[in-house]
Each structure stands twice: as structure tokens, then as C-alpha cells.
Amino acid sequence: MKKQVIEYAGVPVGITIPDGDRLKFIAVKFPVIDLDGSQYESIGELRRAIHEHMQNSAPEDQALLLGAANAPTPVSSTADRKVFNAA
């Protein structure tokens, strides 16, 4: 297991770090802060947790990430880093 950037709707929302045989999620965006420190068996389990959390979030939290997702893309590419899109 390696550290990975986790995205939702194209916006980086956190990272995962290995924690024994599990993955620990470190949130970097407020809309997913409730998941900070949670541990998951796989990226798939984390993806489902983020998706479910965002579906049940307040509209203003959803809009915060969707607004950022629709902003102009920076010149740098995600090709050179480990990124997982949870959306």
C-alpha cells in the first residue's frame, strides 16, 4: 500500500496512508472532514464511504466541491502522482 491522493468530483479531498493492513484517510477539505482518521480495507471501500457521505451532505457542502471541480484546471497534470477519484 502506498500514499495516494483522493479526489471527489476532480477535487483533491484527502490522502490515504498505510496503517497496518488498512488505509487511513486524512481529509484536507471540510466537506469530508467527518471521515478524517477513518480506516478502510481498500480504496473501493473508501470511495463508497466518500460518495455516500457526499450524497448525504448539505447542499452547500456539495456545491463547495462542485464549484471547485468546475474551476479552470491548473497546468500541472495528475499523471505524475497517485490520484484516485472517489466520485
N, C-alpha and C positions, 0 to 999 in steps of 0.2 A: 504494500500500500504506500502511496506517495501523497504528498500535499497536492491539493487541487483547488483551483478557483471554482466557485459555484455561482452560476448565473441563473436569474429568473427573468424571462422576457428580454434577454440580452443585456441585463444589468447585473454586474457583479454584486452578489448579496452576502457572500461569505467565503470561507475556505474550509477544507477538511484537513485534519491532521490525523495520522495514525495514532491510535490509543489502544495498545494491546492488539487484539484481533478485531477491533472495531474502528469506526471512523468517528471522530469528534468534530462537530460543526461549530465553527466560530463565525458568528454573524457580524457583518460590517454595515448593514443597513437596518434602520429602525423597523421597517415593516416585518422583518423576520427575527427580531430580537428575542421573541418568546422561544425560539428554537435554539438560541445560543447555549452552547455547552452540551446539547443533546448528543447521544451516541447512536450510531446506526451500524447495521451489519453490512450494508452495501450502499453504493451510490444510488441504486434504484429505490431503496427504502427512503433515503434522504430526499430524493426527487419527489416521491409521493407525499412525504411529510410537508415539504415546502409548497407543493401545488395545493394540497388540501388546506394548509394554513392560509394561503393567499386567497383561496376561494371563500373562506370564512372570515376574511379580514374586512375591516371597514372600507367603504368605497374610497375614502381619502388616502388610505394606505396603498390600495391598488393603483390609484391614479398617480401617486408619487413614483412608483416604479414604471408604470406605463408611460408617463411623461418623459422619464429619463430614457426609456427604451426608444422613444421616437425622436430623441435629440440627435443632432449631427454626430456621425461616427468619427472618433479620433483617427488620425492617420495610422497609428500603430495597429498591427494585426494581432489576433488571438492565436495565430498559427504557431507562434513560438512559445506558448505557455499552455499548461494543462488547464483546460476550461471545460466545465460541464454545465449545460443549460438545463435547468430544472423545470422550465416552462413546458 
